[in-house]
Amino acid sequence: MNDLIIIGGGPAGVAAGVYAARKRLKTVLIAEEIGGQSTVSSNIENWIGNAGISGADLAKSFQTHLEALRNDNVTLALGERVVSLEKSAGGFSIKTKTGKEYSSKAVLVASGASRRKLGIPGAEKFENKGVTYCASCDGPLFADQDVAVIGGGNAGFETALQLLAYAKSVTLIHRHKEFKADPVTVEKASMHPNIRIIRHSEPTEVTGEQFVTGLTYTDKDSGETKSIAVTGIFVEAGVIPNTDFAEGIVELDAIKRVKADPRTQRTNIDGIWAAGDCTDELYHQNNIAAGDGVKALEDIYLWIKKQ
Ligand SMILES: Cc1cc2nc3c(=O)[nH]c(=O)nc-3n(C[C@H](O)[C@H](O)[C@H](O)COP(=O)(O)OP(=O)(O)OC[C@H]3O[C@@H](n4cnc5c(N)ncnc54)[C@H](O)[C@@H]3O)c2cc1C
């Protein structure tokens, strides 16, 4: 029986793994890969202690850090996807996609989230070539350019406001007539001279050669197909937490994020913690996810010592 199973190899899971190794907890870290969501980013400028690092290099540094400290305490089960989490005698049992089973006294869910993709022709082809899912990471790359934001929720409007600081113009496209975003945010964005808001319109195609040059959409009022010339398309269509395996075991919120106590990262189930983007944490960033993982490990360590 392991002390702990960590599910996830992003900043939350890796930070937890480093702390588990130093605290000599017998741990298995199960993840599809080490690095997490920002691995695809070309330059991360806000990882504390590093003014600029590519996502790929950040992932490498996570792996190196884990390898340097893990000894026999932390076993890595990489390339594995957790498909079920169940209560078992003395703790929990976990099954993976390849049929392996692991058991432990405690579990840390750090499985992050996946961005809801823009499922239209050209979106996948131009991902990271103009189509992006992270304004705080990629926004400055589009200084003085015409860009579009897709999504009319708070994330869409906040992204638009953020981009208005450097982009030449921002066109926000929303599929419904009404916005989900707070009226105050909508008002603030609408007042800016460089924003254009197109509502009740459905994006239909991303166009370009090597990089994005435009976006086609259908005006749902008139049925007309229209196009705008943009070099950047910021998709804010929501995120999907990777929590399928935890459904029915721990309490999730309305959008399936694990509810966690922000002081300790405990869930409603004794013995299960959650950290990072898979939780109902308000802000989702690398440093915050890592901090959540550390917080969870401090609490898990004390809990295990009392068992
Ligand atoms: C394109 C992009 C760029 C970003 N850039 C920045 C940035 O510049 N600065 C910043 O602070 N934040 C950035 N973010 C946000 C940041 O990446 C996230 O907040 C952070 O990665 C969350 O970390 P996490 O460990 O909670 O989860 P994730 O990074 O999502 O990691 C989840 C881990 O769990 C694994 N996993 C998922 N499901 C399973 C399963 N069922 N079984 C096993 N393993 C599983 C995954 O393989 C992965 O290893 C960016 C996000 C994106 C999408």
The ligand as a MOL file (V3000), in Angstrom:
LIG
                    3D

  0  0  0     0  0            999 V3000
M  V30 BEGIN CTAB
M  V30 COUNTS 53 58 0 0 0
M  V30 BEGIN ATOM
M  V30 1 C -1.6840 27.3750 -23.9540 0
M  V30 2 C -1.6060 27.6980 -22.5090 0
M  V30 3 C -0.6120 28.5330 -22.0620 0
M  V30 4 C -0.5420 28.8900 -20.7220 0
M  V30 5 N 0.4250 29.7520 -20.3250 0
M  V30 6 C 0.5000 30.1200 -19.0390 0
M  V30 7 C 1.4730 31.0500 -18.6140 0
M  V30 8 O 2.2200 31.6250 -19.4120 0
M  V30 9 N 1.5600 31.3110 -17.2920 0
M  V30 10 C 0.7260 30.7300 -16.3790 0
M  V30 11 O 0.8850 30.9810 -15.1820 0
M  V30 12 N -0.2280 29.8860 -16.7630 0
M  V30 13 C -0.3710 29.5730 -18.0750 0
M  V30 14 N -1.3580 28.7260 -18.4710 0
M  V30 15 C -2.2230 28.1320 -17.4480 0
M  V30 16 C -1.4450 26.9710 -16.7610 0
M  V30 17 O -0.8980 26.1470 -17.7560 0
M  V30 18 C -2.3670 26.1660 -15.8530 0
M  V30 19 O -2.9360 27.0170 -14.8850 0
M  V30 20 C -1.5560 25.0760 -15.1560 0
M  V30 21 O -0.9620 24.2180 -16.1070 0
M  V30 22 C -2.4370 24.2250 -14.2480 0
M  V30 23 O -1.6360 23.2330 -13.7160 0
M  V30 24 P -2.2300 21.8630 -13.1650 0
M  V30 25 O -1.0780 21.0860 -12.6510 0
M  V30 26 O -3.3610 22.1320 -12.2460 0
M  V30 27 O -2.8870 21.1110 -14.4030 0
M  V30 28 P -2.3780 20.8090 -15.8840 0
M  V30 29 O -1.2680 21.6680 -16.2760 0
M  V30 30 O -3.6220 20.7840 -16.7030 0
M  V30 31 O -1.7940 19.3320 -15.7660 0
M  V30 32 C -2.6380 18.2420 -15.6370 0
M  V30 33 C -1.8150 16.9810 -15.6370 0
M  V30 34 O -2.6670 15.8790 -15.3630 0
M  V30 35 C -2.5160 14.9000 -16.3720 0
M  V30 36 N -3.8150 14.2220 -16.5070 0
M  V30 37 C -4.9980 14.7390 -16.8670 0
M  V30 38 N -5.9620 13.8130 -16.7670 0
M  V30 39 C -5.3500 12.6760 -16.3370 0
M  V30 40 C -5.7960 11.3640 -16.0260 0
M  V30 41 N -7.0840 10.9920 -16.1440 0
M  V30 42 N -4.8930 10.4540 -15.6200 0
M  V30 43 C -3.5800 10.7890 -15.4860 0
M  V30 44 N -3.0960 12.0270 -15.7390 0
M  V30 45 C -3.9770 12.9470 -16.1580 0
M  V30 46 C -2.0630 15.6650 -17.6140 0
M  V30 47 O -1.4050 14.7790 -18.4870 0
M  V30 48 C -1.1370 16.6770 -16.9530 0
M  V30 49 O 0.1060 16.0670 -16.6700 0
M  V30 50 C -1.4710 28.3650 -19.8010 0
M  V30 51 C -2.4680 27.4960 -20.2390 0
M  V30 52 C -2.5440 27.1820 -21.5840 0
M  V30 53 C -3.6330 26.2530 -22.0460 0
M  V30 END ATOM
M  V30 BEGIN BOND
M  V30 1 1 1 2
M  V30 2 1 2 3
M  V30 3 2 2 52
M  V30 4 2 3 4
M  V30 5 1 4 5
M  V30 6 1 4 50
M  V30 7 2 5 6
M  V30 8 1 6 7
M  V30 9 1 6 13
M  V30 10 2 7 8
M  V30 11 1 7 9
M  V30 12 1 9 10
M  V30 13 2 10 11
M  V30 14 1 10 12
M  V30 15 2 12 13
M  V30 16 1 13 14
M  V30 17 1 14 15
M  V30 18 1 14 50
M  V30 19 1 15 16
M  V30 20 1 16 17
M  V30 21 1 16 18
M  V30 22 1 18 19
M  V30 23 1 18 20
M  V30 24 1 20 21
M  V30 25 1 20 22
M  V30 26 1 22 23
M  V30 27 1 23 24
M  V30 28 2 24 25
M  V30 29 1 24 26
M  V30 30 1 24 27
M  V30 31 1 27 28
M  V30 32 2 28 29
M  V30 33 1 28 30
M  V30 34 1 28 31
M  V30 35 1 31 32
M  V30 36 1 32 33
M  V30 37 1 33 34
M  V30 38 1 33 48
M  V30 39 1 34 35
M  V30 40 1 35 36
M  V30 41 1 35 46
M  V30 42 1 36 37
M  V30 43 1 36 45
M  V30 44 2 37 38
M  V30 45 1 38 39
M  V30 46 1 39 40
M  V30 47 2 39 45
M  V30 48 1 40 41
M  V30 49 2 40 42
M  V30 50 1 42 43
M  V30 51 2 43 44
M  V30 52 1 44 45
M  V30 53 1 46 47
M  V30 54 1 46 48
M  V30 55 1 48 49
M  V30 56 2 50 51
M  V30 57 1 51 52
M  V30 58 1 52 53
M  V30 END BOND
M  V30 END CTAB
M  END
